[in-house]
């Protein structure tokens, strides 16, 4: 896996094509209470760490929780797709990439 890089939302497609995970702070105007935003950020950060360490099943589980808390969080779909691709679940990865692109554009 390539090193993590900080990229802008407009480069989401490039990250998908080259397999570079998107690492970005969760946008502030999110979901209602701060506790939900805090949980979302925690799951997102855990997912990124698990993805980077090769724990792809764990990353999928964390990104599942992120998209449950914020179904419009494109980067979570992208990273979940990357984890699914590493698990050779290419159809599910493609579904997540497509959802990320729909939300981003």
N, C-alpha and C positions, 0 to 999 in steps of 0.2 A: 504494500500500500504506500502511496506517496505521502510526503509530509503534509500535515494540516496547514492550511493557508487561510488567511482572512480575506474574503472576497465580497464584493458587493452583490446585492440581489439581482442586478442586471446581468451578472455573469453566471447565474444559476445554470444555464444550459451548458456553459463551458465546463463547469464543475462536474456535471453529469457525464459529459463526453469523455473527460479525461480521468474520471474516478477520484477527483479531489473533493473531499468533504467540505461542505460549507460550515464555517464556524463563525457565528455571529451572535451578538447579545440579543436576547429576546426583546422585541420592541416594547416600549412602555405602555402605549394605549392598547392593552390587551383585553383581558377578561376581568370580571368584577373585582372581588376582594384581593387584597395583597397576598393572602395566604395561597390562593390558587396560582397567582403569578410566581410566588416563591416555589411552590411545588413544581410548576412547569419548568422553571429555570433549573431546579435540582435534577429533575428527570432528564432534561436536555443535556446538562453537563455530564451526568452519569452515562448517558448514551454515547456522547462524544468520546469519553474516556474508554468505554467498553469497545467501541468501534476501533479506536486507535490501538488497543491492546489485543485485538483479534477475538474478543468475546462477542461474536456477531449475534448469537441468540439473545444474549442479555441486552445488546444494543437495540434489537428489534422490540423487545419488551418495553424498554424505556421510551423509545420513540412512539410506541403505541399509546403510552400514557400521555405523552406530549400532545399528540393529535386528538386525543379524547378531550383534553383540557382546552385546546385551541385548534379546532378543525381547519383554520385558515392559515396555519403556520407552515408555509411552503418549505422552508429549510428542513423541518422535521420529516416531511415526506421524502425529501431528497436523500437525507441521511439514512432513513429507514430503508429506502430503496437500495442504497449502497450496501447496507448490511445484508439485505436479502440477496443481492447479487453475489456477495461473497459466500453465501450459503448455497449458491447455485439455484436459487428460486427466482429464475429470470422473469417469469411471467408476473409474479407479484412485485418484483423490482420495477418492471416496466409500468405497472399500474401506479405505483408510488411516484415514479418520475413524471408520468403524465399528469397526475394530480398536482404535483409541485409546479409544473409548467402552467397549468390552468390557473392556479392561484397567483402565480408571479406575473403573468401577462394577461 
